[in-house]
């Protein structure tokens, strides 16, 4: 089992930036990929970004491309999400997740709230 802990959320004005962090512990050797998802009130959970450890190349959801950057520090079992040019519609609880090779997103953090004011 992998445990995930997010941090870095908060309140920011539109156009501002935030950086989220997610630290993985436990059976991290099973990690094939880590990702960020978000869920706004009344909406379904949405894919934000993910990275495959072996490749190191992130993928992004259409709504955040060009504004968000995901990176990872394998040695620290930590991933980051740098969020720039934030918009009110980015307001959501952001979750970190991990998965094994060929498996579903199965480990989840507790989430961190990001609120963007207009």
ZABA-573137 format. One line per 10 residues: their letters; for each residue x, y, z of C-alpha. Coordinates in steps of 0.25 Angstrom, whole numbers. Each point is the difference from the previous one (the first is absolute). Layout:
<pts>
A	X,Y,Z ~ ...
</pts>
This chain:
<pts>
XXXXXXXXXX	0,0,0 ~ 5,14,-3 ~ -4,12,8 ~ -1,14,-6 ~ 0,13,7 ~ -2,13,-7 ~ 3,14,4 ~ 1,14,-6 ~ -15,4,-2 ~ -6,13,4
XXXXXXXXXX	-7,13,-5 ~ 6,8,-11 ~ -5,10,-10 ~ -3,-2,-14 ~ 13,1,-8 ~ 8,-5,12 ~ 8,-13,2 ~ 1,-11,10 ~ 9,-12,1 ~ -6,-13,5
XXXXXXXXXX	9,-12,6 ~ -3,-14,2 ~ 9,-10,8 ~ -2,-15,-2 ~ 4,-10,11 ~ -2,-15,2 ~ 2,-9,-12 ~ 5,11,-9 ~ 8,-11,-8 ~ -14,-4,-6
XXXXXXXXXX	-2,14,-5 ~ -1,1,-15 ~ -6,13,-2 ~ -5,12,9 ~ -11,9,-4 ~ -8,12,4 ~ -15,1,0 ~ -10,10,4 ~ -15,1,4 ~ -8,12,1
XXXXXXXXXX	-13,1,8 ~ -11,-7,-8 ~ 9,-5,-11 ~ 7,-13,-3 ~ 15,-2,3 ~ 8,5,-11 ~ 14,-4,-5 ~ 10,11,1 ~ 14,-6,-2 ~ 8,-13,1
XXXXXXXXXX	14,-5,-1 ~ 6,-13,-3 ~ 13,-2,9 ~ 8,-7,-10 ~ -3,10,-11 ~ 0,12,8 ~ -9,7,-11 ~ -13,6,6 ~ -14,0,-7 ~ -11,10,2
XXXXXXXXXX	-14,2,0 ~ -5,10,-11 ~ -5,10,10 ~ 14,2,6 ~ 9,-1,-11 ~ 10,11,-1 ~ -3,5,14 ~ 3,-12,9 ~ 13,-7,1 ~ 2,-14,7
XXXXXXXXXX	14,-4,4 ~ 5,-11,9 ~ 12,-3,9 ~ 1,-16,-1 ~ 11,0,12 ~ -10,8,9 ~ -12,-8,-5 ~ -6,14,-2 ~ -8,6,-11 ~ -4,15,-2
XXXXXXXXXX	-10,7,-8 ~ 4,15,-3 ~ -13,7,-3 ~ 1,14,-8 ~ -10,9,-5 ~ -10,-5,9 ~ -15,2,-3 ~ -12,-1,8 ~ -4,-13,-7 ~ 12,-6,6
XXXXXXXXXX	-6,0,13 ~ -1,-14,5 ~ 5,-10,10 ~ 13,-6,-6 ~ 3,-14,2 ~ 13,-8,-2 ~ 0,-14,-5 ~ 9,-11,-4 ~ -2,-13,-8 ~ 8,-13,-3
XXXXXXXXXX	4,-4,-14 ~ -13,-3,-8 ~ -9,2,12 ~ -10,11,4 ~ 3,12,8 ~ -2,-7,14 ~ 7,8,10 ~ -5,14,4 ~ 4,11,9 ~ -10,8,9
XXXXXXXX	0,12,-10 ~ 4,14,2 ~ -10,12,-3 ~ 4,10,-11 ~ -9,12,0 ~ 2,11,-11 ~ -8,13,2 ~ -4,9,-11
</pts>
